[in-house]
């Protein structure tokens, strides 16, 4: 529906609203406003004061500006000076007609300095929003100058505020920068501490005894101790819970009390909560002042790995030293064990070469030479076997053999050995009908021989030795377990020695019988090669029982070579029967059973020089030992027999002692001057030659210093000679015994003693 105009509404707007008296009051009412139509320049609102150049409503404002502009140069120059004094920095425009028209047409805001009615002014133009009108203000520059002090003050204040704001902003910016820098440093330090904590097994903590607080510097205490340091300081019971050692508990107590006044270092141990293993920790506690408090700096470090490495190195060094000492002892024993039978052989040769030796004595000498030769052969075999075992070159043979024959042969030899020592020997065999086995018969015999020889060797007179052999029921097809039990009621072994019984060179040294210390090691190695097992049950002074269990392959009886009984008997070892023991038994007995016959001094010399023995030139030369009484101290019966016989040949008289303590007792119990010379063996059980010599020299007897003591030892190294002289002996002679050397040294030492 179209609307119908029914009338018109007019609103009257007072033009005084556009005179802006309040705004002009700022400049002391020195200016005026003109309102005009922007497109045509028609004046709509007049100024509120009379102007030099008149203007009326409907006039063109552009014409007004053109009429009011200055025309002469002097006024323009004056206006330019005024503009310069106001620091305007511009030359006043002679006419603002074009600028005002352009600004009004484009409805832009603009201002220009010019001269209106001869007065320098600022002319500004601005469009009125919501209309086509334009407002124009004309302000004399003089009015602006009246406000210059205020403006200058305001400018200074504004400048001061701006400067202060800039300074404040700079300070704030610097403070923020420093704060960020500190935060960055703190983060960097924390990162560094964290990296240090992760890379080292060390913890650094500060503890204040006054308030009981801890400050972690390198937070690693929990990783080392299993708990934070503060927990240990707060609860002393925690130290006992982790088995902290006494030194660690004492250190914590002193820290709580604050009684540490100087640098304190140490080491403690504790049980790791994670693994239950012992952990070792070194610590350093040092007092210092920090953060205005007296504090203690505790540095702890886990040294478990270093200590373990150190212990391993120490054990390795000890093992190396032990191995070196064992080898040195082995060489020393080898020297002794080789020279001892050699002494018998050479001594017996010297005795046999004596022209006065009859056939019976010659037979005894040859028999003892045979015994000593067998000892040497056994010694060499043991060393060779051990060398094969050490190099891994021992290989077991495999051939059919009769276990019964091996056992009977070994038992026969053992039975004779037992009869010579007056021991009882018992043999028990259960072969379960098995006639033949397949394996290394030599090693089986060697194993039994070593075990039985040890049993006889370490069992005193009147004791018993037994061998039990049992073939057990089959457990593995084609094999039968065989159990060997060797028992005796001899001197037995200590529990400590049993731990090392099967180690090479192991010897307890409680018996007069000595060896290389290789026998049991070889036995164990042979049994292991056979896939068997050996156990020992022994007590000191009660006896020993060795049990050996090996699986041996069963062989058919037809695999054994056919041998008549006579041939088997012929293959058995040739030994002396009890009824024939006189030569051997007497040879084993002390020397009084042997006749004291004169010998030839040239016999030994002839033996050494390869010439035939010659009769002595006179009796004195043949028997230089007349009137000299000798105490022979020797644990080997054969060596003692030889020494006594050789001394007897040279005219000496003698007594015998079997070990060092017996020698001391005999010397001290005899009247002073009984013994002129003591020939002292060194390597003896119970009390050795060195100890016996010291005891004799320290006995306080009148002849304790004057008696000549000469070492007669199979130990021939320079250190052995020095040890003999250091113990108080006058000379050291090495076995084998050369009687001429003995006579020469004895006569020389007696002459020196006066």
C-alpha positions as CSV (number, residue, x, y, z in Angstrom):
1,X,0.0,0.0,0.0
2,X,1.4,3.3,-1.0
3,X,1.8,5.9,1.7
4,X,0.2,9.3,1.3
5,X,2.0,12.5,2.3
6,X,-0.3,14.4,4.6
7,X,2.0,17.2,5.9
8,X,5.6,18.3,6.7
9,X,7.7,18.5,9.9
10,X,10.3,21.2,10.3
11,X,12.9,21.3,13.1
12,X,14.8,24.5,13.9
13,X,18.4,24.0,14.8
14,X,20.1,27.0,16.4
15,X,23.2,28.0,14.5
16,X,24.8,29.0,17.8
17,X,25.6,25.3,18.3
18,X,28.2,25.6,15.5
19,X,29.9,28.7,17.0
20,X,31.6,26.4,19.6
21,X,32.2,29.1,22.3
22,X,33.5,26.5,24.8
23,X,36.2,25.2,22.4
24,X,37.3,28.8,21.5
25,X,37.6,29.5,25.2
26,X,40.8,27.5,25.1
27,X,42.4,30.2,23.0
28,X,40.9,33.1,24.9
29,X,38.0,33.5,22.4
30,X,40.5,34.7,19.9
31,X,39.2,32.6,17.0
32,X,36.0,31.9,15.1
33,X,34.1,29.1,13.3
34,X,32.4,29.1,9.9
35,X,30.0,26.4,8.8
36,X,29.5,26.0,5.0
37,X,28.2,23.7,2.4
38,X,31.1,21.5,1.4
39,X,30.2,21.1,-2.3
40,X,29.3,24.7,-3.1
41,X,31.1,26.7,-0.4
42,X,27.8,28.4,0.7
43,X,28.1,29.9,4.2
44,X,25.5,28.4,6.5
45,X,26.8,29.5,10.0
46,X,28.4,32.8,10.7
47,X,31.1,33.7,13.2
48,X,29.9,35.0,16.6
49,X,32.0,38.1,16.2
50,X,32.4,40.9,13.7
51,X,35.2,40.3,11.1
52,X,37.3,42.8,9.2
53,X,36.3,41.2,6.0
54,X,32.5,40.9,6.1
55,X,30.7,37.6,5.3
56,X,27.0,37.0,5.2
57,X,24.9,33.9,4.9
58,X,24.8,32.6,1.4
59,X,28.2,34.1,0.5
60,X,30.8,31.8,-0.8
61,X,33.3,30.9,1.9
62,X,36.0,30.5,-0.8
63,X,35.4,34.1,-1.9
64,X,35.6,35.1,1.8
65,X,39.0,33.4,2.1
66,X,40.2,35.1,-1.1
67,X,39.2,38.5,0.1
68,X,40.6,38.1,3.6
69,X,44.0,36.8,2.4
70,X,46.9,39.2,2.6
71,X,48.3,40.7,-0.5
72,X,51.4,42.6,0.4
73,X,54.8,41.1,0.9
74,X,55.6,42.8,4.1
75,X,52.7,41.3,5.9
76,X,53.7,37.8,4.5
77,X,57.3,38.3,5.7
78,X,56.0,39.3,9.1
79,X,53.8,36.3,9.2
80,X,56.8,34.1,8.2
81,X,58.8,35.4,11.1
82,X,56.0,34.7,13.4
83,X,55.6,31.2,12.1
84,X,59.4,30.7,12.6
85,X,59.2,31.9,16.2
86,X,56.5,29.3,16.8
87,X,58.7,26.6,15.4
88,X,56.1,25.9,12.7
89,X,58.9,25.3,10.2
90,X,56.7,26.3,7.2
91,X,56.2,29.5,5.1
92,X,52.6,30.7,5.4
93,X,50.6,30.2,2.3
94,X,49.6,33.5,0.6
95,X,46.3,31.9,-0.2
96,X,44.4,28.9,1.2
97,X,41.7,29.0,-1.4
98,X,42.7,25.9,-3.3
99,X,43.5,23.8,-0.2
100,X,40.2,24.6,1.5
101,X,38.2,23.9,-1.7
102,X,40.0,20.6,-2.2
103,X,39.6,19.4,1.4
104,X,35.9,20.3,1.4
105,X,35.2,18.6,-1.9
106,X,37.0,15.4,-0.8
107,X,35.6,15.6,2.8
108,X,39.0,15.5,4.3
109,X,40.5,17.0,7.3
110,X,43.3,19.6,6.8
111,X,45.0,22.6,8.3
112,X,47.1,25.3,6.8
113,X,48.9,28.4,8.1
114,X,48.0,31.7,6.4
115,X,47.2,35.3,7.0
116,X,43.5,36.4,7.5
117,X,42.8,40.1,7.6
118,X,46.4,40.8,8.2
119,X,46.5,38.4,11.2
120,X,48.6,35.2,11.0
121,X,46.2,32.3,11.6
122,X,45.7,28.6,11.4
123,X,42.9,27.6,9.2
124,X,41.6,24.0,9.7
125,X,38.8,22.2,7.8
126,X,36.8,19.1,8.9
127,X,33.6,17.5,7.5
128,X,30.6,17.3,9.7
129,X,29.5,13.6,10.0
130,X,26.0,12.8,8.7
131,X,25.8,15.8,6.4
132,X,27.5,17.6,3.5
133,X,28.5,20.4,5.7
134,X,32.1,21.3,6.5
135,X,33.3,23.1,9.6
136,X,36.1,25.6,9.3
137,X,38.0,27.2,12.3
138,X,40.3,30.1,12.1
139,X,42.6,30.6,15.2
140,X,45.0,33.5,15.4
141,X,48.6,32.4,16.1
142,X,48.8,35.0,18.8
143,X,46.0,33.2,20.7
144,X,48.0,30.0,20.4
145,X,51.1,31.8,21.8
146,X,49.2,32.8,24.9
147,X,49.0,29.0,25.7
148,X,52.7,28.3,24.9
149,X,53.9,28.2,28.6
150,X,51.1,25.7,29.4
151,X,51.9,23.8,26.3
152,X,55.6,23.8,27.1
153,X,54.9,22.6,30.6
154,X,52.6,20.0,29.3
155,X,55.2,19.1,26.7
156,X,57.9,18.8,29.4
157,X,55.6,16.7,31.5
158,X,54.6,14.5,28.6
159,X,58.3,14.2,27.7
160,X,59.2,13.4,31.3
161,X,56.5,10.9,31.5
162,X,57.6,9.4,28.2
163,X,61.3,9.3,29.3
164,X,60.2,7.9,32.7
165,X,58.1,5.3,30.9
166,X,60.9,4.4,28.7
167,X,63.3,4.1,31.6
168,X,60.8,2.1,33.6
169,X,60.2,-0.1,30.6
170,X,63.9,-0.5,30.2
171,X,64.3,-1.4,33.9
172,X,61.4,-3.8,33.7
173,X,62.8,-5.3,30.5
174,X,66.3,-5.7,32.2
175,X,64.7,-7.2,35.3
176,X,62.7,-9.6,33.2
177,X,65.8,-10.4,31.2
178,X,67.8,-11.0,34.4
179,X,65.0,-13.1,35.8
180,X,64.9,-15.2,32.7
181,X,68.7,-15.4,32.7
182,X,68.7,-16.6,36.3
183,X,66.0,-19.1,35.5
184,X,68.0,-20.3,32.5
185,X,71.1,-20.6,34.7
186,X,69.1,-22.5,37.3
187,X,67.7,-24.8,34.7
188,X,71.2,-25.2,33.3
189,X,72.7,-26.0,36.8
190,X,69.8,-28.4,37.5
191,X,70.5,-30.1,34.1
192,X,74.2,-30.2,34.9
193,X,73.6,-31.6,38.4
194,X,71.2,-34.1,36.9
195,X,73.8,-35.2,34.3
196,X,76.5,-35.4,37.0
197,X,74.1,-37.4,39.2
198,X,73.5,-39.9,36.4
199,X,77.1,-40.2,35.3
200,X,78.9,-40.7,38.6
201,X,78.3,-43.0,41.6
202,X,78.6,-40.1,44.1
203,X,76.2,-38.1,46.3
204,X,76.8,-34.7,47.8
205,X,74.6,-33.5,50.7
206,X,74.6,-30.7,53.2
207,X,73.4,-31.4,56.7
208,X,72.6,-28.8,59.3
209,X,73.0,-30.3,62.9
210,X,71.1,-27.3,64.3
211,X,67.8,-28.0,62.6
212,X,68.4,-31.6,61.3
213,X,67.7,-30.7,57.7
214,X,69.6,-32.0,54.6
215,X,70.1,-30.3,51.3
216,X,71.0,-32.5,48.4
217,X,73.6,-31.1,46.0
218,X,74.1,-34.2,43.9
219,X,71.0,-36.2,44.6
220,X,72.4,-39.7,44.5
221,X,72.1,-40.8,48.1
222,X,69.0,-43.0,47.5
223,X,70.8,-44.9,44.7
224,X,73.8,-45.5,46.9
225,X,72.3,-46.1,50.3
226,X,68.9,-47.3,49.2
227,X,67.1,-44.5,51.1
228,X,67.5,-40.7,51.2
229,X,70.1,-39.3,53.6
230,X,67.3,-37.5,55.5
231,X,65.7,-40.8,56.3
232,X,68.9,-42.1,57.9
233,X,69.3,-38.9,59.9
234,X,65.7,-39.0,61.2
235,X,65.5,-42.7,62.0
236,X,68.7,-44.3,63.5
237,X,66.9,-47.7,63.3
238,X,67.1,-47.6,59.5
239,X,70.9,-48.1,59.7
240,X,70.4,-51.4,61.5
241,X,67.7,-52.4,58.9
242,X,70.3,-52.2,56.1
243,X,73.1,-53.8,58.1
244,X,75.1,-50.6,58.1
245,X,78.6,-51.3,59.5
246,X,79.7,-49.8,62.8
247,X,81.8,-47.1,61.1
248,X,78.9,-45.9,59.1
249,X,76.6,-45.8,62.1
250,X,79.3,-43.9,64.1
251,X,79.6,-41.4,61.3
252,X,75.9,-40.7,61.2
253,X,75.8,-40.3,65.0
254,X,78.6,-37.7,64.9
255,X,76.8,-35.8,62.2
256,X,73.6,-35.7,64.2
257,X,75.6,-34.5,67.2
258,X,77.5,-31.9,65.1
259,X,80.7,-33.1,66.7
260,X,82.7,-33.2,63.5
261,X,85.1,-30.2,63.5
262,X,87.6,-31.2,60.8
263,X,87.8,-33.3,57.6
264,X,86.7,-36.9,58.3
265,X,87.2,-39.8,55.9
266,X,86.4,-43.5,56.0
267,X,84.6,-46.5,54.5
268,X,81.6,-48.4,55.5
269,X,79.4,-51.2,54.2
270,X,75.7,-51.9,54.0
271,X,73.3,-54.4,52.5
272,X,71.7,-53.4,49.2
273,X,67.9,-53.4,49.6
274,X,67.5,-54.3,45.9
275,X,70.0,-57.2,45.6
276,X,70.7,-58.1,49.2
277,X,74.5,-58.0,48.4
278,X,77.1,-56.1,50.4
279,X,77.8,-52.7,49.1
280,X,81.0,-50.7,50.0
281,X,80.9,-46.9,50.3
282,X,83.7,-44.3,51.0
283,X,82.7,-41.1,52.6
284,X,84.1,-37.6,53.3
285,X,82.6,-35.3,55.9
286,X,83.8,-31.7,56.1
287,X,82.4,-28.8,58.2
288,X,81.5,-25.5,56.4
289,X,79.4,-22.4,56.7
290,X,76.6,-22.1,54.1
291,X,73.5,-20.0,53.9
292,X,74.3,-18.4,57.3
293,X,74.4,-21.8,59.1
294,X,77.1,-24.2,60.3
295,X,76.7,-27.2,58.1
296,X,78.4,-30.5,57.3
297,X,79.1,-31.5,53.7
298,X,78.8,-35.3,53.2
299,X,80.3,-36.8,50.0
300,X,79.6,-40.5,49.6
301,X,80.7,-42.7,46.7
302,X,79.9,-46.3,45.8
303,X,83.2,-48.2,45.5
304,X,81.8,-51.7,45.4
305,X,83.0,-52.4,41.8
306,X,86.5,-51.0,42.6
307,X,86.7,-53.0,45.8
308,X,85.6,-56.1,44.0
309,X,88.2,-55.6,41.3
310,X,90.8,-54.9,44.0
311,X,89.8,-58.1,45.8
312,X,89.9,-60.1,42.5
313,X,93.3,-58.7,41.7
314,X,94.5,-59.5,45.3
315,X,93.1,-63.0,44.9
316,X,94.8,-63.4,41.5
317,X,98.0,-62.1,43.0
318,X,97.7,-64.5,45.9
319,X,96.9,-67.3,43.6
320,X,99.9,-66.4,41.4
321,X,102.1,-66.2,44.5
322,X,100.7,-69.5,45.7
323,X,101.4,-71.1,42.4
324,X,104.9,-69.6,42.3
325,X,105.6,-70.8,45.9
326,X,104.1,-74.2,45.0
327,X,106.4,-74.5,42.0
328,X,109.3,-73.4,44.1
329,X,108.4,-75.9,46.8
330,X,108.0,-78.5,44.1
331,X,111.4,-77.9,42.7
332,X,112.9,-78.0,46.2
333,X,111.1,-81.3,46.9
334,X,112.2,-82.6,43.6
335,X,115.7,-81.8,44.5
336,X,115.3,-83.5,47.8
337,X,113.4,-86.5,46.5
338,X,115.8,-87.1,43.6
339,X,118.9,-86.6,45.8
340,X,117.6,-88.9,48.6
341,X,117.5,-92.1,46.4
342,X,120.6,-91.0,44.6
343,X,122.3,-90.7,48.0
344,X,121.3,-94.3,48.7
345,X,122.6,-95.5,45.3
346,X,125.9,-93.7,45.5
347,X,126.3,-94.6,49.2
348,X,125.6,-98.3,48.5
349,X,128.1,-98.2,45.6
350,X,130.8,-96.9,48.0
351,X,130.0,-99.5,50.6
352,X,130.0,-102.3,48.0
353,X,133.4,-101.1,46.7
354,X,134.9,-101.5,50.1
355,X,137.3,-104.5,49.9
356,X,136.0,-105.8,53.2
357,X,132.4,-106.1,51.9
358,X,131.3,-109.8,51.8
359,X,128.8,-111.3,49.5
360,X,125.9,-110.9,51.9
361,X,126.6,-107.2,52.3
362,X,127.0,-106.8,48.5
363,X,123.5,-108.4,48.1
364,X,122.0,-106.0,50.7
365,X,123.7,-103.0,48.8
366,X,122.3,-104.1,45.5
367,X,118.9,-104.6,47.0
368,X,118.9,-101.1,48.4
369,X,120.2,-99.7,45.1
370,X,117.2,-101.4,43.4
371,X,114.8,-99.9,46.0
372,X,116.2,-96.4,45.5
373,X,116.1,-96.9,41.7
374,X,112.4,-97.8,41.8
375,X,111.8,-94.7,43.9
376,X,113.5,-92.6,41.2
377,X,111.5,-94.3,38.5
378,X,108.2,-93.7,40.4
379,X,109.2,-90.1,40.9
380,X,109.9,-89.6,37.2
381,X,106.6,-91.3,36.3
382,X,104.7,-89.0,38.6
383,X,106.2,-85.9,37.1
384,X,105.6,-87.1,33.6
385,X,102.0,-88.0,34.4
386,X,101.4,-84.7,36.0
387,X,102.9,-82.9,32.9
388,X,100.5,-84.9,30.6
389,X,97.6,-84.0,32.8
390,X,98.5,-80.3,32.9
391,X,98.9,-80.1,29.2
392,X,95.7,-82.1,28.5
393,X,97.6,-84.8,26.7
394,X,96.7,-87.7,28.9
395,X,94.6,-90.2,26.9
396,X,93.1,-93.4,28.3
397,X,93.8,-96.6,26.5
398,X,91.1,-99.1,25.8
399,X,91.8,-102.9,25.8
400,X,90.4,-105.9,27.6
401,X,91.9,-106.7,31.0
402,X,91.2,-108.8,34.0
403,X,90.3,-106.8,37.0
404,X,91.0,-109.8,39.3
405,X,94.6,-110.0,38.0
406,X,95.1,-106.2,38.6
407,X,93.7,-106.3,42.1
408,X,95.7,-109.4,43.0
409,X,98.9,-107.9,41.7
410,X,98.5,-104.7,43.6
411,X,97.3,-106.5,46.7
412,X,100.5,-108.8,46.7
413,X,102.8,-105.7,46.6
414,X,100.7,-104.0,49.3
415,X,100.7,-107.1,51.5
416,X,104.5,-107.3,51.4
417,X,104.8,-103.6,52.3
418,X,102.4,-104.1,55.2
419,X,104.3,-107.1,56.5
420,X,107.5,-105.1,56.4
421,X,105.8,-102.4,58.5
422,X,104.0,-105.0,60.7
423,X,100.6,-103.8,59.4
424,X,97.5,-105.9,58.9
425,X,96.2,-106.0,55.3
426,X,92.7,-107.1,54.4
427,X,91.4,-107.7,50.8
428,X,87.7,-108.1,50.0
429,X,86.5,-108.7,46.4
430,X,83.1,-109.2,44.9
431,X,83.4,-109.6,41.1
432,X,79.8,-110.7,40.5
433,X,80.9,-113.2,37.9
434,X,82.5,-110.6,35.6
435,X,85.8,-111.9,34.3
436,X,86.8,-109.2,31.8
437,X,86.5,-105.4,31.4
438,X,87.6,-103.0,28.7
439,X,89.6,-99.9,29.6
440,X,93.0,-98.6,30.6
441,X,94.4,-101.3,32.9
442,X,97.6,-99.3,33.6
443,X,95.7,-96.3,35.0
444,X,93.4,-98.5,37.1
445,X,96.5,-100.2,38.6
446,X,98.2,-96.8,39.0
447,X,95.1,-95.5,40.9
448,X,95.0,-98.4,43.3
449,X,98.7,-98.4,43.8
450,X,98.8,-94.7,44.7
451,X,95.9,-95.1,47.2
452,X,97.3,-98.2,48.8
453,X,100.9,-96.8,49.0
454,X,99.6,-93.7,50.7
455,X,97.6,-95.9,53.2
456,X,100.7,-97.9,54.0
457,X,102.9,-94.8,54.1
458,X,100.7,-92.9,56.6
459,X,99.8,-95.8,58.9
460,X,102.1,-96.5,61.9
461,X,103.3,-99.9,63.0
462,X,100.6,-102.2,64.2
463,X,97.9,-100.5,62.1
464,X,95.7,-101.9,59.4
465,X,95.0,-101.3,55.7
466,X,92.2,-102.7,53.7
467,X,91.1,-102.8,50.0
468,X,87.5,-103.6,49.0
469,X,86.5,-104.2,45.4
470,X,82.8,-104.6,44.4
471,X,81.2,-104.9,41.0
472,X,77.8,-103.4,41.4
473,X,74.6,-104.1,39.4
474,X,74.3,-102.7,35.9
475,X,72.8,-99.3,35.5
476,X,73.9,-98.4,32.0
477,X,73.8,-101.1,29.3
478,X,77.2,-102.6,28.7
479,X,78.8,-101.0,31.7
480,X,79.2,-102.1,35.4
481,X,79.8,-99.7,38.3
482,X,82.9,-100.8,40.2
483,X,83.5,-99.5,43.7
484,X,87.0,-99.4,45.2
485,X,87.4,-98.6,48.9
486,X,90.8,-98.1,50.5
487,X,90.8,-97.7,54.2
488,X,93.4,-97.3,57.0
489,X,93.6,-96.4,60.6
490,X,96.7,-94.2,60.2
491,X,97.3,-90.6,61.1
492,X,94.4,-89.2,59.0
493,X,94.0,-85.7,57.7
494,X,92.7,-82.4,59.0
495,X,89.5,-81.0,57.6
496,X,91.5,-78.0,56.3
497,X,93.9,-80.1,54.4
498,X,91.1,-82.2,52.9
499,X,89.9,-79.1,51.1
500,X,93.2,-79.1,49.1
501,X,93.9,-82.8,49.1
502,X,93.6,-83.2,45.4
503,X,95.5,-80.0,44.5
504,X,99.0,-80.4,43.0
505,X,101.9,-80.3,45.4
506,X,99.6,-80.5,48.5
507,X,101.3,-82.0,51.5
508,X,100.3,-81.7,55.1
509,X,103.7,-82.5,56.5
510,X,102.6,-84.5,59.6
511,X,104.4,-87.7,58.7
512,X,108.1,-88.7,58.3
513,X,107.1,-90.0,54.9
514,X,107.4,-87.3,52.2
515,X,106.7,-87.2,48.5
516,X,106.1,-84.9,45.6
517,X,102.5,-84.0,46.5
518,X,101.4,-85.2,43.1
519,X,100.1,-88.7,43.8
520,X,96.5,-87.7,44.9
521,X,96.3,-85.1,42.1
522,X,97.1,-87.7,39.6
523,X,94.6,-90.2,41.1
524,X,91.8,-87.6,40.9
525,X,92.7,-86.7,37.3
526,X,92.7,-90.4,36.2
527,X,89.3,-91.0,37.9
528,X,87.8,-87.8,36.3
529,X,89.1,-89.0,32.9
530,X,87.3,-92.3,33.5
531,X,84.1,-90.4,34.3
532,X,84.2,-91.6,37.9
533,X,84.0,-90.0,41.4
534,X,86.3,-90.1,44.4
535,X,85.3,-89.1,48.0
536,X,87.4,-89.1,51.2
537,X,86.4,-89.4,54.8
538,X,89.2,-88.8,57.2
539,X,89.9,-87.7,60.8
540,X,93.2,-86.9,62.4
541,X,94.7,-89.8,64.3
542,X,91.7,-92.0,63.4
543,X,92.3,-92.9,59.8
544,X,91.2,-92.3,56.2
545,X,88.7,-94.0,53.8
546,X,88.8,-93.3,50.1
547,X,85.8,-94.4,47.9
548,X,86.2,-94.6,44.2
549,X,83.2,-95.3,41.9
550,X,83.8,-95.7,38.1
551,X,81.8,-97.2,35.3
552,X,83.8,-99.7,33.3
553,X,82.7,-101.3,30.0
554,X,82.2,-105.1,30.3
555,X,84.2,-107.2,27.8
556,X,83.5,-110.8,26.8
557,X,85.7,-113.4,28.6
558,X,87.0,-114.6,25.3
559,X,88.7,-111.2,24.8
560,X,91.2,-112.0,27.5
561,X,94.4,-113.7,26.3
562,X,94.7,-117.3,27.5
563,X,97.4,-117.6,30.1
564,X,98.2,-120.6,32.2
565,X,98.4,-120.2,35.9
566,X,102.1,-120.6,35.9
567,X,102.5,-117.8,33.4
568,X,100.3,-115.5,35.5
569,X,102.3,-116.3,38.6
570,X,105.5,-115.5,36.7
571,X,104.1,-112.1,35.8
572,X,103.6,-111.1,39.4
573,X,106.1,-108.7,41.0
574,X,109.2,-110.3,42.6
575,X,109.1,-109.4,46.3
576,X,110.6,-110.6,49.4
577,X,108.4,-113.0,51.4
578,X,108.1,-112.7,55.2
579,X,110.4,-115.6,55.6
580,X,113.0,-113.9,53.4
581,X,112.8,-110.5,55.0
582,X,116.1,-110.6,56.8
583,X,118.1,-108.7,54.2
584,X,115.4,-106.1,53.5
585,X,114.2,-105.8,57.0
586,X,117.6,-105.4,58.3
587,X,118.4,-102.9,55.6
588,X,115.4,-100.9,56.8
589,X,116.5,-101.1,60.4
590,X,118.9,-98.7,62.1
591,X,122.6,-99.2,61.5
592,X,123.7,-101.0,64.6
593,X,122.8,-104.3,62.8
594,X,125.6,-103.5,60.4
595,X,129.2,-104.4,61.3
596,X,131.6,-101.5,61.9
597,X,134.5,-102.4,59.7
598,X,137.4,-100.4,58.6
599,X,137.2,-99.0,55.2
600,X,139.6,-97.4,52.7
601,X,139.9,-93.7,52.4
602,X,140.9,-94.2,48.8
603,X,137.8,-96.1,47.9
604,X,135.6,-93.1,47.5
605,X,138.4,-91.2,45.7
606,X,138.8,-94.1,43.4
607,X,135.1,-94.2,42.8
608,X,135.1,-90.5,41.8
609,X,138.3,-90.7,39.8
610,X,137.3,-94.0,38.0
611,X,140.5,-95.8,39.3
612,X,140.5,-99.1,41.1
613,X,140.5,-99.0,44.9
614,X,143.9,-99.3,46.5
615,X,144.7,-100.4,50.1
616,X,145.3,-97.5,52.5
617,X,148.9,-96.5,53.1
618,X,148.4,-96.8,56.9
619,X,145.7,-97.3,59.4
620,X,145.5,-93.6,60.5
621,X,144.9,-92.5,56.9
622,X,142.2,-95.1,56.5
623,X,140.4,-94.3,59.7
624,X,140.6,-90.5,60.2
625,X,137.5,-90.5,62.4
626,X,138.9,-92.5,65.3
627,X,137.9,-90.9,68.5
628,X,135.1,-88.7,67.0
629,X,131.6,-89.4,68.1
630,X,128.8,-88.3,65.6
631,X,125.1,-87.9,66.1
632,X,123.4,-88.8,62.7
633,X,120.0,-87.1,62.4
634,X,118.2,-88.5,59.3
635,X,114.5,-89.4,58.8
636,X,115.2,-91.8,55.8
637,X,116.2,-95.2,57.1
638,X,118.2,-96.0,54.0
639,X,120.1,-92.7,54.1
640,X,120.8,-93.2,57.8
641,X,122.1,-96.7,57.2
642,X,124.4,-95.5,54.5
643,X,125.7,-92.6,56.5
644,X,126.4,-94.8,59.5
645,X,128.1,-97.4,57.5
646,X,130.3,-94.9,55.7
647,X,131.2,-93.2,59.0
648,X,132.0,-96.5,60.5
649,X,134.3,-97.3,57.6
650,X,136.2,-94.1,58.4
651,X,136.5,-94.9,62.1
652,X,133.8,-92.7,63.5
653,X,131.4,-93.8,66.2
654,X,127.8,-92.7,66.0
655,X,124.3,-92.5,67.3
656,X,121.1,-92.1,65.2
657,X,118.0,-89.9,65.6
658,X,115.0,-90.1,63.2
659,X,113.9,-86.5,63.5
660,X,114.8,-83.1,64.9
661,X,113.1,-83.3,68.3
662,X,114.7,-86.7,69.0
663,X,118.1,-85.2,68.2
664,X,117.6,-82.4,70.6
665,X,116.5,-84.8,73.3
666,X,119.5,-87.1,72.8
667,X,122.0,-84.2,72.8
668,X,120.6,-82.5,75.9
669,X,120.3,-85.8,77.8
670,X,123.8,-87.0,77.1
671,X,126.8,-85.8,79.2
672,X,128.6,-82.7,77.9
673,X,131.2,-83.5,75.3
674,X,129.5,-86.8,74.3
675,X,129.0,-85.6,70.7
676,X,131.7,-83.9,68.7
677,X,129.8,-83.6,65.5
678,X,126.1,-83.6,64.5
679,X,125.2,-84.5,60.9
680,X,121.8,-82.8,60.6
681,X,119.3,-83.6,57.8
682,X,117.1,-80.5,57.1
683,X,113.9,-81.8,55.5
684,X,112.3,-83.7,58.4
685,X,108.7,-83.8,59.8
686,X,107.6,-82.5,63.2
687,X,110.9,-80.6,64.0
688,X,113.1,-79.8,61.0
689,X,116.9,-79.5,61.0
690,X,116.8,-75.7,61.3
691,X,114.6,-75.7,64.3
692,X,116.6,-78.5,65.9
693,X,119.9,-76.6,65.4
694,X,118.5,-73.5,67.0
695,X,117.2,-75.5,70.0
696,X,120.6,-77.1,70.5
697,X,122.4,-73.8,70.3
698,X,120.0,-72.2,72.7
699,X,120.1,-75.2,75.2
700,X,122.6,-73.4,77.5
701,X,124.9,-76.5,77.7
702,X,128.6,-76.0,77.8
703,X,129.0,-77.8,74.5
704,X,126.0,-76.2,72.8
705,X,128.3,-73.7,70.9
706,X,131.3,-75.9,70.5
707,X,129.6,-78.9,68.9
708,X,130.1,-79.0,65.1
709,X,126.7,-79.1,63.3
710,X,126.9,-79.9,59.6
711,X,123.8,-79.9,57.3
712,X,123.4,-83.1,55.3
713,X,120.5,-82.2,53.0
714,X,119.1,-83.0,49.6
715,X,118.3,-79.3,49.3
716,X,121.1,-77.8,47.2
717,X,120.1,-74.3,46.3
718,X,122.0,-71.2,47.4
719,X,119.1,-70.1,49.6
720,X,119.2,-73.5,51.3
721,X,122.9,-73.1,52.2
722,X,122.2,-69.6,53.6
723,X,119.3,-70.9,55.6
724,X,121.5,-73.6,57.2
725,X,124.2,-71.1,58.2
726,X,121.6,-68.7,59.5
727,X,120.1,-71.3,61.8
728,X,123.5,-71.9,63.5
729,X,125.0,-74.7,61.5
730,X,128.7,-74.6,60.7
731,X,128.6,-76.0,57.2
732,X,126.2,-77.3,54.5
733,X,126.9,-80.5,52.5
734,X,124.6,-81.7,49.7
735,X,123.4,-85.2,49.1
736,X,124.4,-87.6,47.6
737,X,126.8,-88.1,50.5
738,X,130.5,-88.2,49.6
739,X,132.3,-89.6,52.6
740,X,135.6,-88.0,51.8
741,X,133.9,-84.6,51.6
742,X,132.2,-85.3,54.9
743,X,135.5,-86.3,56.6
744,X,137.3,-83.2,55.2
745,X,134.6,-80.8,56.3
746,X,134.3,-82.4,59.8
747,X,138.0,-82.3,60.4
748,X,138.2,-78.7,59.2
749,X,135.3,-77.6,61.4
750,X,136.7,-79.4,64.5
751,X,140.0,-77.7,63.9
752,X,138.3,-74.3,63.7
753,X,136.4,-75.0,67.0
754,X,139.8,-75.8,68.6
